[in-house]
Amino acid sequence: MNVQSNDRVLLSRYLSGDRSAISQLIERHSRRVRDYIRMLVKDRDVAEDIFQETFIKAVRVIDEGRYCDNGKFLSWILRIAHNQVIDHFRAQRQDKSVTEAEAGYDLLGSLRLAEKTVEDEIVSRQIESDVRMLIEMLPPEQREVVMMRYFGGQSFKEIAKQTGVSINTALGRMRYALINLRRMIKEKNLVLC
């Protein structure tokens, strides 16, 4: 019996009243989900909170009868985790600006090798702000692929699996995102170097 079948059996048992089945289902996927969240947030305590929230939300959706079992429980739970991470960063951004380290990516990594002057810092912050603004202007599907690929370090295979699309669709979304970013940079006469 494959993992997807086992997931279906456990979900069915849980919905039939076997409360231990949900614990088994969570345990089966906990390492993968926890590792994914930690990769994005880089803080063990925050990652653990998001991990708990992810499964609380998943159980709530299942209990409310809104989960559609298409044999892709892991992809579904990873999507919830991803959304929880995004919600975490949005909440942080409302409190204060999110630094690159907190967001789990290094936008200007090549510049970190040298000592920065005050001027370099100002330019770096402006470039980061401009790039974030442009990414926020992308259509949601394109923005998601950019975030997962460049800031989450995921392969297109992983992106396709987590977003529920084919690899070609994920690649296409990235291609259109890059085209749109180049167009916006040109339209706004931005210099990103």
Backbone hydrogen bonds in HBPLUS format (Angstrom, degrees):
<---DONOR---> <-ACCEPTOR-->    atom                        ^
c    i                          cat <-CA-CA->   ^        H-A-AA   ^      H-
h    n   atom  resd res      DA  || num        DHA   H-A  angle D-A-AA Bond
n    s   type  num  typ     dist DA aas  dist angle  dist       angle   num
A0006-ASN N   A0002-ASN O   2.95 MM   4  6.25 162.6  1.98 154.9 160.4     1
A0007-ASP N   A0003-VAL O   2.79 MM   4  6.05 152.7  1.86 151.3 159.2     2
A0008-ARG N   A0004-GLN O   3.00 MM   4  6.29 156.4  2.06 145.5 151.4     3
A0009-VAL N   A0005-SER O   2.91 MM   4  6.22 158.0  1.96 152.8 158.9     4
A0010-LEU N   A0006-ASN O   2.92 MM   4  6.15 165.1  1.95 152.8 156.3     5
A0011-LEU N   A0007-ASP O   2.88 MM   4  6.09 160.3  1.92 151.5 157.2     6
A0012-SER N   A0008-ARG O   2.87 MM   4  6.02 160.2  1.91 148.9 154.7     7
A0013-ARG N   A0009-VAL O   2.86 MM   4  6.12 158.6  1.90 150.2 156.3     8
A0014-TYR N   A0010-LEU O   2.88 MM   4  6.08 158.7  1.93 147.9 153.9     9
A0015-LEU N   A0011-LEU O   2.89 MM   4  6.13 166.6  1.91 153.7 157.0    10
A0016-SER N   A0012-SER O   2.97 MM   4  6.13 128.1  2.25 137.6 151.4    11
A0016-SER N   A0013-ARG O   3.14 MM   3  5.00 132.6  2.37  91.8 105.1    12
A0018-ASP N   A0013-ARG O   2.93 MM   5  5.37 158.1  1.98 151.7 144.4    13
A0017-GLY N   A0014-TYR O   2.96 MM   3  5.25 160.8  2.00 111.1 115.6    14
A0021-ALA N   A0018-ASP O   3.13 MM   3  5.71 154.2  2.19 115.2 122.3    15
A0024-GLN N   A0020-SER O   3.17 MM   4  6.52 152.6  2.24 147.8 155.0    16
A0025-LEU N   A0021-ALA O   2.99 MM   4  6.24 153.4  2.06 145.3 152.8    17
A0026-ILE N   A0022-ILE O   2.90 MM   4  6.11 161.0  1.93 149.7 154.4    18
A0027-GLU N   A0023-SER O   2.91 MM   4  6.03 164.2  1.93 146.9 151.9    19
A0028-ARG N   A0024-GLN O   2.94 MM   4  6.08 151.8  2.02 143.7 151.0    20
A0029-HIS N   A0026-ILE O   3.17 MM   3  5.49 128.5  2.45 103.5 115.4    21
A0030-SER N   A0026-ILE O   2.84 MM   4  5.65 116.8  2.24 148.0 165.9    22
A0033-VAL N   A0029-HIS O   3.13 MM   4  6.28 168.5  2.15 160.8 164.3    23
A0034-ARG N   A0030-SER O   2.81 MM   4  5.83 166.5  1.83 154.6 159.2    24
A0035-ASP N   A0031-ARG O   2.90 MM   4  5.98 164.8  1.92 149.5 154.0    25
A0036-TYR N   A0032-ARG O   3.03 MM   4  6.14 155.7  2.09 142.3 149.1    26
A0037-ILE N   A0033-VAL O   3.01 MM   4  6.26 164.0  2.04 154.0 157.4    27
A0038-ARG N   A0034-ARG O   2.93 MM   4  6.14 167.2  1.94 154.6 158.5    28
A0039-MET N   A0035-ASP O   2.95 MM   4  6.07 151.9  2.03 145.3 152.7    29
A0040-LEU N   A0036-TYR O   3.32 MM   4  6.62 143.2  2.46 140.2 148.8    30
A0040-LEU N   A0037-ILE O   3.03 MM   3  5.26 126.6  2.33 100.8 114.3    31
A0041-VAL N   A0037-ILE O   2.95 MM   4  6.23 161.8  1.98 160.6 165.8    32
A0042-LYS N   A0038-ARG O   2.89 MM   4  5.25 154.0  1.96 138.2 143.9    33
A0047-ALA N   A0043-ASP O   2.78 MM   4  5.89 162.0  1.82 159.3 165.7    34
A0048-GLU N   A0044-ARG O   2.92 MM   4  6.11 150.4  2.01 143.9 151.6    35
A0049-ASP N   A0045-ASP O   3.07 MM   4  6.39 155.8  2.13 147.0 153.0    36
A0050-ILE N   A0046-VAL O   2.94 MM   4  6.24 163.6  1.97 155.2 159.4    37
A0051-PHE N   A0047-ALA O   2.79 MM   4  5.97 153.8  1.86 147.2 155.3    38
A0052-GLN N   A0048-GLU O   2.98 MM   4  6.25 162.3  2.01 149.7 153.0    39
A0053-GLU N   A0049-ASP O   2.96 MM   4  6.24 164.7  1.99 151.5 155.9    40
A0054-THR N   A0050-ILE O   2.83 MM   4  5.99 149.4  1.92 148.0 156.5    41
A0055-PHE N   A0051-PHE O   3.23 MM   4  6.60 162.4  2.26 154.6 156.1    42
A0056-ILE N   A0052-GLN O   2.95 MM   4  6.15 152.6  2.02 150.8 159.5    43
A0057-LYS N   A0053-GLU O   2.91 MM   4  6.03 163.1  1.94 147.7 152.1    44
A0058-ALA N   A0054-THR O   2.95 MM   4  6.20 157.5  2.00 145.1 152.0    45
A0059-VAL N   A0055-PHE O   2.92 MM   4  6.02 166.2  1.94 146.2 149.3    46
A0060-ARG N   A0056-ILE O   2.98 MM   4  6.17 156.9  2.04 146.1 153.0    47
A0061-VAL N   A0057-LYS O   2.95 MM   4  6.23 160.0  1.99 153.7 158.3    48
A0062-ILE N   A0058-ALA O   2.95 MM   4  6.23 160.7  1.99 151.7 157.3    49
A0063-ASP N   A0059-VAL O   2.78 MM   4  5.96 167.0  1.79 154.8 158.5    50
A0064-GLU N   A0060-ARG O   2.93 MM   4  6.12 146.3  2.05 145.4 154.3    51
A0066-ARG N   A0061-VAL O   3.00 MM   5  5.35 153.6  2.07 165.9 160.3    52
A0065-GLY N   A0062-ILE O   2.95 MM   3  5.15 156.8  2.00 108.1 115.1    53
A0076-TRP N   A0072-LYS O   3.03 MM   4  6.24 158.1  2.08 151.6 158.4    54
A0077-ILE N   A0073-PHE O   2.85 MM   4  6.11 161.8  1.88 158.7 163.2    55
A0078-LEU N   A0074-LEU O   2.91 MM   4  6.08 155.0  1.97 150.9 157.9    56
A0079-ARG N   A0075-SER O   2.99 MM   4  6.17 143.7  2.12 140.6 150.2    57
A0080-ILE N   A0076-TRP O   3.06 MM   4  6.42 152.4  2.14 146.2 153.5    58
A0081-ALA N   A0077-ILE O   2.95 MM   4  6.22 158.8  2.00 144.4 150.3    59
A0082-HIS N   A0078-LEU O   2.86 MM   4  6.06 158.9  1.91 144.5 150.2    60
A0083-ASN N   A0079-ARG O   2.97 MM   4  6.21 160.5  2.00 147.9 152.7    61
A0084-GLN N   A0080-ILE O   2.87 MM   4  6.14 150.2  1.96 149.7 158.7    62
A0085-VAL N   A0081-ALA O   2.93 MM   4  6.23 152.5  2.00 151.7 158.9    63
A0086-ILE N   A0082-HIS O   2.99 MM   4  6.32 161.7  2.03 151.1 155.9    64
A0087-ASP N   A0083-ASN O   2.88 MM   4  6.12 158.2  1.93 146.0 152.3    65
A0088-HIS N   A0084-GLN O   2.90 MM   4  6.15 149.9  1.99 142.6 151.0    66
A0089-PHE N   A0085-VAL O   3.01 MM   4  6.39 160.2  2.05 155.3 158.9    67
A0090-ARG N   A0086-ILE O   2.89 MM   4  6.15 153.1  1.97 150.8 159.1    68
A0091-ALA N   A0087-ASP O   2.94 MM   4  6.13 159.4  1.98 149.2 154.3    69
A0092-GLN N   A0088-HIS O   2.99 MM   4  6.29 154.2  2.06 146.6 154.1    70
A0093-ARG N   A0089-PHE O   2.87 MM   4  6.02 153.5  1.94 143.9 151.3    71
A0094-GLN N   A0090-ARG O   3.05 MM   4  6.35 143.7  2.18 144.7 153.6    72
A0095-ASP N   A0091-ALA O   3.29 MM   4  6.61 142.1  2.44 138.1 147.5    73
A0095-ASP N   A0092-GLN O   2.99 MM   3  5.09 124.0  2.32  96.5 111.3    74
A0096-LYS N   A0092-GLN O   2.76 MM   4  6.02 160.0  1.80 156.7 163.2    75
A0103-ALA N   A0099-THR O   3.08 MM   4  6.31 150.5  2.17 148.2 156.4    76
A0105-TYR N   A0100-GLU O   3.20 MM   5  5.54 168.8  2.21 151.9 150.3    77
A0104-GLY N   A0101-ALA O   3.18 MM   3  5.19 149.8  2.28  98.0 107.0    78
A0111-LEU N   A0108-LEU O   2.93 MM   3  5.69 144.4  2.06 124.3 133.6    79
A0112-ARG N   A0109-GLY O   3.07 MM   3  5.34 152.3  2.15 107.8 116.2    80
A0121-GLU N   A0117-THR O   2.99 MM   4  6.31 155.2  2.05 151.0 157.4    81
A0122-ILE N   A0118-VAL O   3.01 MM   4  6.32 158.8  2.06 150.8 155.9    82
A0123-VAL N   A0119-GLU O   2.94 MM   4  6.19 166.8  1.95 156.0 159.5    83
A0124-SER N   A0120-ASP O   2.79 MM   4  5.94 161.7  1.82 149.9 155.7    84
A0125-ARG N   A0121-GLU O   2.89 MM   4  6.09 164.1  1.91 151.3 155.2    85
A0126-GLN N   A0122-ILE O   3.01 MM   4  6.21 154.6  2.08 146.1 153.3    86
A0127-ILE N   A0123-VAL O   2.89 MM   4  6.15 162.1  1.92 155.7 160.3    87
A0128-GLU N   A0124-SER O   2.89 MM   4  6.09 168.3  1.90 154.7 158.1    88
A0129-SER N   A0125-ARG O   2.92 MM   4  6.03 159.2  1.96 143.8 149.9    89
A0130-ASP N   A0126-GLN O   2.84 MM   4  6.06 159.3  1.88 150.0 155.8    90
A0131-VAL N   A0127-ILE O   2.84 MM   4  6.08 163.9  1.87 157.5 161.4    91
A0132-ARG N   A0128-GLU O   2.93 MM   4  6.12 166.2  1.95 151.9 155.9    92
A0133-MET N   A0129-SER O   2.94 MM   4  6.10 157.4  1.99 147.2 153.7    93
A0134-LEU N   A0130-ASP O   2.95 MM   4  6.21 159.8  1.99 149.8 154.9    94
A0135-ILE N   A0131-VAL O   2.92 MM   4  6.16 163.8  1.95 155.1 159.3    95
A0136-GLU N   A0132-ARG O   2.96 MM   4  6.15 157.4  2.01 148.3 154.4    96
A0137-MET N   A0133-MET O   3.22 MM   4  6.47 128.8  2.49 137.1 149.9    97
A0137-MET N   A0134-LEU O   3.02 MM   3  5.13 137.0  2.21  99.1 111.6    98
A0138-LEU N   A0135-ILE O   3.09 MM   3  5.38 159.5  2.14 109.0 115.5    99
A0142-GLN N   A0139-PRO O   3.02 MM   3  5.47 120.2  2.39 113.5 127.8   100
A0143-ARG N   A0139-PRO O   2.91 MM   4  6.07 166.1  1.93 161.8 166.4   101
A0144-GLU N   A0140-PRO O   2.92 MM   4  6.03 159.4  1.96 149.2 154.2   102
A0145-VAL N   A0141-GLU O   3.30 MM   4  6.50 158.6  2.34 139.5 144.0   103
A0146-VAL N   A0142-GLN O   3.03 MM   4  6.29 164.7  2.05 155.0 159.0   104
A0147-MET N   A0143-ARG O   2.93 MM   4  6.13 166.7  1.95 154.6 158.2   105
A0148-MET N   A0144-GLU O   2.93 MM   4  6.09 164.2  1.96 150.8 155.4   106
A0149-ARG N   A0145-VAL O   2.86 MM   4  5.90 158.6  1.90 150.0 156.1   107
A0150-TYR N   A0146-VAL O   2.88 MM   4  5.75 156.3  1.94 151.1 156.6   108
A0151-PHE N   A0147-MET O   3.03 MM   4  4.99 130.8  2.28 116.9 131.4   109
A0152-GLY N   A0147-MET O   2.85 MM   5  6.20 118.6  2.23 146.6 161.4   110
A0154-GLN N   A0148-MET O   3.06 MM   6  5.83 170.5  2.07 149.9 149.5   111
A0159-ILE N   A0155-SER O   2.93 MM   4  6.23 160.8  1.97 150.8 156.7   112
A0160-ALA N   A0156-PHE O   2.86 MM   4  5.94 162.8  1.89 144.6 149.3   113
A0161-LYS N   A0157-LYS O   3.03 MM   4  6.23 161.7  2.06 146.7 151.5   114
A0162-GLN N   A0158-GLU O   2.92 MM   4  6.11 166.0  1.94 154.5 157.9   115
A0163-THR N   A0159-ILE O   2.92 MM   4  6.00 148.9  2.02 151.2 159.1   116
A0164-GLY N   A0160-ALA O   2.91 MM   4  5.77 117.0  2.31 138.2 152.0   117
A0165-VAL N   A0160-ALA O   3.02 MM   5  4.95 148.2  2.12 139.8 144.9   118
A0170-ALA N   A0166-SER O   3.02 MM   4  6.39 159.9  2.06 151.2 156.4   119
A0171-LEU N   A0167-ILE O   2.82 MM   4  6.10 162.0  1.85 156.4 161.5   120
A0172-GLY N   A0168-ASN O   2.83 MM   4  5.98 153.0  1.90 142.0 150.1   121
A0173-ARG N   A0169-THR O   2.85 MM   4  6.11 155.3  1.91 150.0 156.3   122
A0174-MET N   A0170-ALA O   3.03 MM   4  6.32 153.9  2.10 145.3 152.3   123
A0175-ARG N   A0171-LEU O   2.87 MM   4  6.14 159.7  1.91 149.7 155.6   124
A0176-TYR N   A0172-GLY O   2.92 MM   4  6.17 167.4  1.94 154.6 156.9   125
A0177-ALA N   A0173-ARG O   2.87 MM   4  6.01 147.9  1.97 140.7 150.4   126
A0178-LEU N   A0174-MET O   2.91 MM   4  6.18 160.5  1.94 155.4 159.2   127
A0179-ILE N   A0175-ARG O   2.97 MM   4  6.26 158.6  2.01 149.3 155.7   128
A0180-ASN N   A0176-TYR O   2.84 MM   4  6.00 162.2  1.88 147.6 152.6   129
A0181-LEU N   A0177-ALA O   2.79 MM   4  6.02 155.0  1.86 148.9 156.4   130
A0182-ARG N   A0178-LEU O   2.91 MM   4  6.10 165.1  1.93 150.6 154.2   131
A0183-ARG N   A0179-ILE O   2.96 MM   4  6.18 160.0  2.00 148.5 154.4   132
A0184-MET N   A0180-ASN O   2.88 MM   4  6.11 161.9  1.91 150.3 154.9   133
A0185-ILE N   A0181-LEU O   2.88 MM   4  6.07 157.3  1.93 151.2 157.6   134
A0186-LYS N   A0182-ARG O   2.98 MM   4  6.21 159.7  2.02 148.6 153.8   135
A0187-GLU N   A0183-ARG O   2.82 MM   4  6.08 165.3  1.85 154.0 158.5   136
A0188-LYS N   A0184-MET O   2.92 MM   4  5.97 153.5  1.99 146.1 152.5   137
A0190-LEU N   A0185-ILE O   3.02 MM   5  5.19 161.3  2.06 147.4 151.7   138
A0189-ASN N   A0186-LYS O   3.11 MM   3  4.96 155.5  2.17  99.8 107.1   139
